[in-house]
Amino acid sequence: MKMKKIFSMLLAASCLFGLASCGDDDSNLATQLSTIKVLSSQTSLQACPDTGSVVLDCEPVKAYVSDADQSWLQVEVKGDSVKFYAKQNLTTESRNAMLTIKKNANDSVMLNVDQLGMIFIVQNKVDIMQVNDDANSYYFNVKTDYEGKVVSTPGWITAKFEDSRLKIDVASNEEGHIRVGYVAYSCGNFKDSVKVTQYDFEKDILGNYELWIGYNPITDVMERKVDAVLSQNANGLVTLNFSALYGKVTVPLQFPMTFDSDSISLSINSGDQVASYKDKKKGWTYFFTVFASPTGSILPSVDANGDTLLLNKSGIITAHMQYDKKKGTYGSFSGLAYNEGGYSAEFKRMYIGAFSASYPYKKYLINNEWWASLYDMVLVKKEK
């Protein structure tokens, strides 16, 4: 019985000793609170070269930021204050650094220093599309901390930043073709540009052309070419016109075209009637466009009676007109279409079919074959 009491007392004592030891370990692991008091601070800086400071209730022995942040933020200790100097922020992004202030080796405090990014906004910026050859001026309001800088312009454009605006002056176009240039500008590390396009539809788009057929852009060779005229009538209808032999008869072809002034593009629709003529013996013959893929496949439609139409009105081929010194003014035709089944085809070929009726049903296709096949077409304007 006596031995039991002694054992119990030893066990209790060992438990108390163990608890005391655990408490001491927790105390050693806990983070010590800093005794440094921050009396005042200015740690949010402007994008321009700016200065901040922290005033303390002691004289710290050291203050610093990381090596990476030292490239833009310099720190020094002056008595009970820490001063820091930020370089100009040349980006539109804000940045920050962690400032460490030490009273001694075991007592420190950390504060975040942040600097705003610069503000540089060319408001409502859009590319300029001028559809005449006249001289003109354009203005964009600018919201910024600093003055922007025009880096480059072509010779026919002048630009500058003044009075919180970007001013762009476009000279009259006497070059006789579409021209495109860029106003490149910067502010700090920020860079951007405004694209300027200038042309006159009647002077620079309408006129005499060559239609290249079977053109290979790698070899820069076409299989054949025909003379064509792009014209506009009094009602505003734009047409591409050229002639071709149908048997022994020269047939004038007229392709209705849609011109888009914003993209400077000319489009032809599948299924358009492009010619007709009357033979004394055989009567009328009608010519329609039918577009096909590069391999020659088409997207026919079937009407309510089950008859096959050799066209799909969703088909459009488009030439985006442009200019280079080698070809001059030109545009390459291509497009895409869908039929009722959701199938699509890339159009780079245009068949012209001769039909015995005024609608292009398969059953009316003369000799059940295409009269002409035009593919890999490029429209190239002739020099005056």
Secondary structure, 3 states (H helix, E strand, C coil): CHHHHHHHHHHHHHHHHHHHHHHHHHHHHCCCCCCCCEEEEECEECCCCEEEEEEECCCCCEEECCCCHHHCEEEEEECCEEEEEECCCCCCCCEEEEEEEEEECCEEEEEEEEECCCCEEECCCCCEEECCCCCEEEEEEEEECCCCEEEECCCCEEEEEECCEEEEEECCCCCCCCEEEEEEEEECCEEEEEEEEECCHHHHHCEEEEEEECCECCCCECCEEEEEEEEECCCCCEEEEEEEEECCEEEEEEEEEEEECCCCEEEEECCCEEEEEEECCCEEEEEEEEEECCCCCCCCEECCCCCEECCCCCCEEEEECEEECCCEEEEEEEEEEECCCCCEEEECEEEEEEECCCCCEHHHEHHHCCCEEEECCEEEECCC
